[in-house]
Amino acid sequence: MSCIGANIRKIRTVKKLSQAAFAELFGLARPSVGAWEEGRAEPKTYTLIQIAQHFGVSVDLLLTKELTVNDLLHFDIYQHQRHAAQLVPLTLPTPDKHENLTPYVRASHFLEYGMRCQDPLWMATLPLLTLPHGLGPITRAFEVATSEMTQSGGSGLRPRDVVVAARIDWMATATATATATATVLPLNRLYAVVLRSGPLIRRLAGFRSGATLLLKADNPDYPACEVPVGEALEIWEVHAVLTAPPTPPAVLDERVARLEAQVAKLLAVGTTSTL
């Protein structure tokens, strides 16, 4: 019996993706994901390959083995514990030679980044982008994973866009009051707040109970969340966006569009006839 339904549910849970957000990654309809998880259907071969490539697992594992968190992280927790005492603060290249080199974190690596962002050996494996941003030597580029920050009409951040951010010196705010925190983190700006579960790209809307951040999505379909500053591994302020080319519409969307156009023509003909 195939394990694909249970594995998709596990991937969504680990990556903190709703069925709708998961479906959006691959240009699918949300009910398809529900059908897979309930065992009523299975993804087509092409979609299965896309899922495997996106999350860095083999098709064979998706089909035959119930995945664990370690499988999804590609990460030996015991090895990490052995090296934990040797970890040192990350030092990027000196600004006079490499001030425009920005480590790039793909959406498929968000969870692993949350686990290993303080490991300089792993950080050295990230690809580097050369960008004329002038934000200083310590920057990050994060791929947008979901439509949380996509506004009505399709404006705002969309999946596959890339945000470029500068590091915020947030350590002093971990035990600070809301007033002190607001000085370091101005409201209504976009931030990438790195948690153990990975980067969360949201707009700072306010503070709760001292130094607890109220983070809102620009998309009203996503609820706001509260994050204590002390739980943040890193905080980055977004300064620029690299817009990804639009994704071609899914085949189902194209069919629906054609049907709507045909219905509109029939209605127009019917109206003309009655006149």
Disulfide bonds with the S-S distance in Angstrom:
none
